[in-house]
Amino acid sequence: MKVNDLVTVKTDGGPRRAGKVLAVEEFYEGVMYLVALEDYPAGIWFFNEGDTKDGTFVVPRDSEA
């Protein structure tokens, strides 16, 4: 995923939330995405772990997990 992609994010205790990627930072363990949500238009960071599907919080909007 890249900047300006439309995504959904998994948050605690609720349905997936729609947003837009504002920034991407890659790390050895996975990828951090700064995602603008309705409640957080300036963005909030989510981390996708590289080695486990359980650690995937951000997905493209058209392939919701």
C-alpha positions as CSV (number, residue, x, y, z in Angstrom):
1,M,0.0,0.0,0.0
2,K,1.1,3.5,-0.6
3,V,0.2,7.2,0.3
4,N,-3.4,8.1,-0.7
5,D,-4.6,4.5,-0.9
6,L,-8.0,3.9,0.6
7,V,-7.9,1.3,3.4
8,T,-9.8,-0.1,6.3
9,V,-8.3,-0.6,9.7
10,K,-9.0,-3.0,12.5
11,T,-9.5,-1.3,15.9
12,D,-10.4,-2.7,19.3
13,G,-14.0,-3.8,19.8
14,G,-15.7,-2.5,16.7
15,P,-16.2,-2.8,12.9
16,R,-13.3,-2.0,10.5
17,R,-13.0,1.7,9.9
18,A,-12.4,3.4,6.5
19,G,-9.5,5.7,6.0
20,K,-6.7,7.0,3.7
21,V,-3.0,6.4,4.0
22,L,-1.0,9.6,4.7
23,A,2.4,8.1,5.2
24,V,4.3,4.7,5.1
25,E,7.3,3.7,7.2
26,E,8.9,0.3,6.6
27,F,10.8,-1.6,9.3
28,Y,12.4,-5.0,9.5
29,E,9.4,-6.3,11.5
30,G,6.7,-4.8,9.4
31,V,5.2,-1.6,8.1
32,M,3.7,1.5,9.9
33,Y,0.9,3.3,8.2
34,L,-0.3,6.8,9.2
35,V,-4.0,6.6,8.4
36,A,-6.5,9.5,8.4
37,L,-9.8,8.4,9.9
38,E,-13.0,10.4,10.4
39,D,-12.3,10.9,14.1
40,Y,-8.5,11.4,13.4
41,P,-8.2,13.5,10.2
42,A,-4.5,14.3,11.0
43,G,-3.9,10.5,11.1
44,I,-3.2,7.8,13.6
45,W,-0.4,5.2,13.3
46,F,-1.1,1.4,12.7
47,F,1.5,-1.3,12.5
48,N,1.3,-4.3,10.3
49,E,3.5,-7.1,11.5
50,G,5.4,-8.8,8.7
51,D,5.3,-12.4,9.9
52,T,1.6,-13.0,11.0
53,K,-1.8,-12.4,9.6
54,D,-3.1,-11.7,13.2
55,G,-0.8,-8.7,13.2
56,T,-2.4,-7.1,10.1
57,F,-4.4,-4.1,10.9
58,V,-4.4,-2.1,7.7
59,V,-5.7,-3.6,4.4
60,P,-6.7,-2.1,1.1
61,R,-10.4,-1.1,1.1
62,D,-11.2,-3.6,-1.7
63,S,-9.8,-6.6,0.1
64,E,-11.1,-6.3,3.6
65,A,-10.0,-9.1,5.9
